[in-house]
Amino acid sequence: MEKMKEVNWQEEIRKMIIERVREEAKKRLIAEARELRKMMKSSRISEMIREDRNAR
């Protein structure tokens, strides 16, 4: 690192951390979406449509 004085290590580390946080957030959102999709598959779509119509 000492030989590479032209590299802004603080900025490089900041970028890496931000990218890692984004990746973890994406993983979490994908897991939540998969869980919601799994729940939707198990429920009956026609029942959901009826409930929506009856709510109006």
GIJO-V61433 format. One record per residue. N is the residue number from 1. RES is the residue in one small letter. OMEGA is omega in whole degrees, 0 to 359 (* if undefined). Layout:
n:N res:RES omega:OMEGA
n:N res:RES omega:OMEGA
//
This chain:
n:1 res:m omega:182
n:2 res:e omega:180
n:3 res:k omega:182
n:4 res:m omega:183
n:5 res:k omega:183
n:6 res:e omega:180
n:7 res:v omega:176
n:8 res:n omega:187
n:9 res:w omega:179
n:10 res:q omega:180
n:11 res:e omega:179
n:12 res:e omega:180
n:13 res:i omega:178
n:14 res:r omega:180
n:15 res:k omega:180
n:16 res:m omega:180
n:17 res:i omega:179
n:18 res:i omega:179
n:19 res:e omega:179
n:20 res:r omega:178
n:21 res:v omega:178
n:22 res:r omega:179
n:23 res:e omega:180
n:24 res:e omega:178
n:25 res:a omega:178
n:26 res:k omega:179
n:27 res:k omega:180
n:28 res:r omega:180
n:29 res:l omega:178
n:30 res:i omega:178
n:31 res:a omega:178
n:32 res:e omega:180
n:33 res:a omega:178
n:34 res:r omega:179
n:35 res:e omega:178
n:36 res:l omega:180
n:37 res:r omega:179
n:38 res:k omega:178
n:39 res:m omega:181
n:40 res:m omega:179
n:41 res:k omega:183
n:42 res:s omega:179
n:43 res:s omega:181
n:44 res:r omega:182
n:45 res:i omega:181
n:46 res:s omega:177
n:47 res:e omega:179
n:48 res:m omega:179
n:49 res:i omega:178
n:50 res:r omega:179
n:51 res:e omega:179
n:52 res:d omega:179
n:53 res:r omega:181
n:54 res:n omega:180
n:55 res:a omega:182
n:56 res:r omega:*
//
